[in-house]
Amino acid sequence: MLDTFVERQTRTLRGNQVLIVLRLLLATAALTVLIIHEIQITHKPLPPGISPVLELPLYLRPPGLVALIICFLTLVYAPIAKRSDSVPGWAPKLAMVQICVDIFLVSALIWNSGGVDSQFVVLYLISICAAAFVLKWNVAILAAAMSATLFSLVTLLYSIDVIPENFRIEASAAQLEHYHKLNILDFVRLLLLPVCAFFLTGYLAGTLSDRLAKARLLHDEILEGIGEGVLVLDTERNALYHNREFLRMMGLSGSQASKSLVLLMGTEIDTQAMGALAERAGRRTDLTFKRPDGSAIPVSVRINPIFDKENESTLGLMLVLDDITAEKKMEEFLKHRQRIETMGHISATIAHEIRNPLASIRGAVQEIGRSIPIPESKKVLLDIVLSESDRLDQIITDFLKFARMRPPRLAQADMGRVLADVKLLLSARPEAKDVSIVLSGDEGEPFPADPEQLRQLFLNLGVNSLQAMGGQPKKQLTIRIKVVSLYGTAEFAMEQVVERPDRPGVLVDMEDTGHGMPPSVRSQIFEPFFTTKSAGTGLGLAIVERITQSHEGMVAVESEEGRGTTFRVWLPTDLKVGASVSGMRQAAT
């Protein structure tokens, strides 16, 4: 089952390069052996009746020619191997061709240098091992079978006097006679051990290659890609191994991680590790780790002892670290939402209890003004009561809008049309005097949403921006629309994108040139009833967040004192009927 993972293209590509280098080294070694042999037989007298083959240069005689062919093929294979990187399927085919050709050339070299007595028989084993490590274990068995067949063929050729002339010159008469008189038992005696060695080498090299490939898979792909930090310690709690994710979480470099646990993660974790070693039992703890650069990261640490299965002794410890930043933010979000819902229920009850008496008070004041003659100087008091009653009624209306937020009534909403209506409504407000309102961008196609709630959302944001620009020399409100998938919204941190990063949607930016906000205000602007305005209710932006959440969207704010504020709202364009309050608020920046 692991073959799909173990026999990888990258392994074969590297293997081709190794084969080329290995072949060059072996060809050099073979030529060295042949040159030494040449020096030894240079002055040997030629037997009568034999053509003077030895008078030819070494590179023209068969053994030297074979070695030179091997060198030449190395030069041919190199550019092909380089090109195979970009052509799918070429790498394993090239490796197979190299191994097969090498076995044939080794057989030719053995035939020209003494057959079963040749010092080059060992080259078969190298080709078999190369097949196992570059390709698969079954290719190593195939290479062993090919080597055994060709080696047997060479031995058979020697037995029927098909012997190369250069070896005939070097061999003694007794040695040649011995080859001519080989019988079946002699064949078995000469071939049994080499052939068994070929197949045993193929099996062992294939098994070792498979284990090494699986170990490489465990290290390179699993331990380095699991998304959790892994740290292995000895019994003295010194670091033995760590993966890349551990370095990322801790904010360390590779050289910094070769320390003791107490230096890496502090005394708290070191104490927990000591306890796990003493109790021979796993532990788990959550903590906030402070990195060398000063930033902090919440992590969950699982500490497990490593045991020797044979004698059950403790070999060390393994620490597995999980980055729980997203979980912590989700907890904060859920607490925030629960707090909003609780306050909403309370405000709805209070608003209901206040509204009825307020209506009675207003009606009574109006009746008094109509039925009882009141001096003009006193009518001002009645007008104040009526105006304050209206203001209080508006506050109660905002309370109820926030507390009784209805689910979206989905229809095909045209974002361009919605924002054009919002622009028109904002332009008619008193705060919009001398304010330039610009609407731009790609509005895209209509999508499922509640147009009425979207108007309320962007109207609240627009009113907030208009009020923030009071007293500024330059007053401009820019509304931009952009069709973008969730993963393409760089304005939101990726840990917020928990389900569908490829979800289609639309991003609306509202940028003003107002006074901006300090960090203390930015962190609270979506809280219900929080306001910095003397006449505000503190529910406008809370309603914005509730509507965004009910549409499964996200809202973020960027602001800096003296440089204005930008609100960003991302809404999905594939919302289904029955949308739930599942959106998330991005931390203010």
Residue pairs with C-beta under 8 A, 6 or more apart in sequence:
2 214
2 217
3 136
5 217
5 221
6 210
6 213
6 214
6 217
7 135
7 136
7 213
9 88
9 91
11 134
11 213
12 91
12 92
12 95
12 134
12 135
13 81
13 84
13 85
13 91
15 91
15 95
15 130
15 133
15 134
15 135
16 77
16 81
16 84
16 91
16 94
16 95
16 98
16 134
17 81
18 130
18 133
18 134
19 77
19 95
19 98
19 99
19 102
19 130
19 134
20 74
20 77
20 78
20 81
20 98
22 126
22 130
23 70
23 73
23 74
23 77
23 98
23 102
24 71
24 74
26 70
26 123
26 126
27 67
27 68
27 70
27 71
27 74
28 71
30 67
30 70
30 109
30 120
30 123
31 64
31 67
31 68
33 119
33 120
34 58
34 63
34 64
34 67
35 58
38 58
41 54
41 170
42 54
44 54
44 170
46 52
46 54
46 169
47 169
50 165
50 168
50 169
51 165
53 61
53 165
53 166
53 169
54 61
54 166
54 169
57 64
58 64
59 65
59 68
61 166
62 108
62 112
62 164
62 166
63 109
63 112
63 113
63 166
66 105
66 108
66 109
66 112
67 109
69 105
70 102
70 105
73 98
73 101
73 105
77 94
77 98
80 90
80 94
81 91
81 94
83 90
84 90
84 91
84 94
85 91
92 135
95 134
95 135
96 135
96 139
99 127
99 130
99 131
99 134
99 135
99 139
99 143
100 146
102 127
102 130
103 124
103 127
103 143
103 146
103 147
103 150
104 150
106 120
106 123
106 124
106 127
106 147
107 147
107 150
107 151
107 153
107 154
109 118
109 120
109 123
110 118
110 120
110 121
110 123
110 151
110 154
111 154
111 157
111 164
112 164
112 166
112 167
113 119
113 120
113 167
114 167
114 171
115 154
115 155
115 157
115 158
115 163
115 167
115 179
116 151
116 154
116 155
116 158
116 190
116 191
116 194
117 175
121 151
121 194
124 147
124 151
124 194
124 198
125 197
125 198
125 201
127 143
127 147
128 140
128 143
128 144
128 147
128 198
128 201
128 202
128 205
129 140
129 201
129 205
131 139
131 140
131 142
131 143
131 202
131 205
132 139
132 140
132 202
132 205
132 206
132 208
132 209
133 205
133 209
133 212
136 206
137 202
137 203
137 205
137 206
137 207
137 209
137 210
138 206
140 201
140 202
140 203
140 205
140 206
140 209
141 199
141 202
141 203
141 206
143 202
144 198
144 199
144 201
144 202
145 198
145 199
147 198
148 191
148 194
148 195
148 198
148 199
151 191
151 194
151 195
151 198
152 187
152 191
152 195
155 182
155 187
155 190
155 191
156 187
157 163
158 179
158 182
159 179
159 180
159 182
159 187
161 179
161 180
163 171
163 176
163 179
168 176
182 190
223 230
223 243
224 243
224 244
224 245
226 243
226 245
227 245
228 245
228 320
228 321
228 322
229 242
229 243
229 245
229 246
229 247
229 248
229 249
229 250
229 299
229 319
229 320
229 321
229 322
229 323
230 241
230 242
230 243
230 245
230 246
230 318
230 319
230 320
230 321
231 239
231 241
231 242
231 246
231 257
231 261
231 264
231 318
231 319
231 321
232 239
232 240
232 241
232 242
232 306
232 316
232 317
232 318
232 319
233 239
233 240
233 261
233 273
233 316
233 317
233 318
233 319
234 240
234 315
234 316
235 277
235 314
235 315
235 316
235 317
236 260
237 260
237 261
237 262
237 270
237 273
237 274
237 277
237 317
238 259
238 260
238 261
239 257
239 258
239 259
239 260
239 261
239 264
240 316
242 257
245 321
246 252
246 257
246 321
247 253
247 254
247 257
249 289
249 297
249 299
249 321
249 323
250 257
250 264
250 265
250 289
250 291
251 291
251 292
251 293
251 295
251 297
252 264
252 292
256 292
257 264
260 270
261 269
261 270
261 273
261 319
262 270
265 289
265 301
266 289
268 285
268 287
269 285
269 287
269 301
269 303
269 319
272 283
272 285
272 301
272 303
273 303
273 317
273 319
275 283
276 282
276 283
276 303
276 304
276 305
276 317
277 305
277 314
277 317
280 305
280 307
280 314
281 305
282 302
282 303
282 304
282 305
283 302
283 303
284 300
284 301
284 302
284 303
285 300
285 301
285 303
286 298
286 299
286 300
286 301
286 324
287 298
287 299
287 301
288 296
288 297
288 298
288 299
289 296
289 297
289 298
289 299
290 296
291 297
297 323
297 325
298 323
298 324
298 325
298 328
299 321
299 322
299 323
299 324
300 321
300 322
300 324
301 319
301 320
301 321
301 322
302 319
302 320
302 321
302 322
303 317
303 318
303 319
304 317
304 318
304 319
304 320
305 314
305 316
305 317
306 314
306 315
306 316
306 317
306 318
307 313
307 314
307 315
308 314
308 315
325 495
326 495
326 496
326 498
329 495
329 496
329 587
330 498
333 584
333 585
336 585
337 549
337 581
340 528
340 542
340 546
343 528
343 529
344 402
344 403
344 404
344 405
344 528
345 403
347 399
347 402
347 403
347 528
348 399
348 400
348 403
348 404
350 399
351 396
351 399
351 400
351 403
354 392
354 396
355 393
355 396
358 389
358 392
358 393
358 396
361 385
361 389
362 385
362 386
362 389
362 393
365 382
365 385
365 386
365 389
366 386
368 374
368 382
369 379
369 382
374 382
395 537
398 537
398 539
398 540
398 543
399 537
399 539
401 456
401 539
401 543
402 528
402 539
402 542
402 543
402 546
405 543
405 546
405 547
405 550
407 550
407 578
407 579
408 449
408 450
408 453
408 550
408 551
408 575
408 579
409 450
409 452
410 448
410 449
410 450
410 575
410 577
410 579
411 448
411 449
411 450
411 451
412 446
412 447
412 448
413 446
413 447
413 448
413 449
413 450
413 451
413 454
414 443
414 446
414 451
415 443
415 444
415 446
415 447
415 454
415 481
415 506
415 508
416 443
416 481
417 451
418 451
418 454
418 455
418 458
419 439
419 443
419 458
419 479
419 481
419 508
420 439
421 455
422 455
422 458
422 459
422 462
422 479
423 437
423 439
423 462
423 479
425 455
425 459
425 462
426 432
426 437
426 459
426 462
426 463
426 466
426 477
427 437
429 463
429 466
431 463
431 466
431 467
431 469
431 470
432 466
434 475
435 466
435 469
435 475
435 476
435 477
436 475
436 476
436 477
437 476
437 477
437 479
438 476
438 477
438 478
438 479
439 479
439 481
440 478
440 479
440 480
440 481
441 479
441 480
441 481
441 482
442 481
442 482
442 483
443 481
443 506
444 481
444 483
444 506
444 573
445 573
447 506
447 571
447 572
447 573
447 574
447 575
448 573
448 574
448 575
448 576
449 551
449 571
449 575
450 551
453 547
453 550
453 551
454 547
454 551
454 571
456 543
456 547
457 543
457 544
457 547
457 548
457 569
458 479
458 508
458 510
458 569
460 540
460 541
460 543
460 544
461 510
461 541
461 544
461 567
461 569
462 477
462 479
462 510
463 540
464 540
464 541
464 567
465 477
465 510
465 512
465 514
465 565
465 567
466 477
466 512
467 533
468 512
468 514
468 515
468 516
468 564
468 565
469 475
469 477
469 512
469 513
469 514
469 515
470 514
471 515
472 513
472 514
472 515
474 513
475 513
476 512
476 513
477 510
477 511
477 512
477 513
478 509
478 510
478 511
478 512
479 508
479 509
479 510
480 508
480 509
480 511
481 506
481 507
481 508
482 506
482 507
482 508
482 509
483 504
483 505
483 506
483 507
483 573
484 505
484 506
484 507
484 570
485 501
485 502
485 503
485 504
485 505
486 492
486 497
486 500
486 501
486 502
486 503
486 505
486 570
486 572
487 494
487 497
487 501
487 502
489 505
489 507
489 554
489 568
489 570
491 507
491 556
491 558
491 568
491 570
491 586
492 554
492 556
492 568
492 570
492 586
493 586
493 587
494 501
496 554
496 584
496 586
498 584
503 572
503 574
504 572
504 573
504 574
505 553
505 570
505 571
505 572
505 573
506 570
506 571
506 573
507 568
507 569
507 570
508 568
508 569
508 570
508 571
509 566
509 567
509 568
510 566
510 567
510 568
510 569
511 564
511 565
511 566
512 564
512 565
512 566
513 564
514 564
514 565
515 561
515 562
515 564
516 559
516 560
516 561
516 562
516 563
516 564
516 565
517 525
517 559
517 560
517 561
517 565
518 561
519 588
521 532
522 557
522 559
522 588
522 589
523 588
524 530
525 541
525 557
525 588
526 541
526 542
526 544
526 545
526 555
526 585
527 538
527 542
528 538
528 539
528 542
529 537
529 538
529 539
529 542
530 538
530 542
531 537
531 538
544 555
544 567
544 569
545 555
545 585
546 581
548 554
548 555
548 569
548 571
548 583
548 585
549 581
549 582
549 583
549 584
549 585
550 579
550 580
550 581
550 583
551 571
551 572
551 575
551 579
551 583
552 571
552 572
552 575
552 579
552 580
552 582
552 583
553 569
553 570
553 571
553 572
553 583
554 569
554 570
554 583
554 584
554 585
554 586
555 567
555 568
555 569
555 570
555 583
555 585
555 586
556 567
556 568
556 585
556 586
556 587
556 588
556 589
557 565
557 566
557 567
557 568
557 586
557 588
557 589
558 565
558 566
558 568
558 588
558 589
559 565
559 566
559 588
568 586
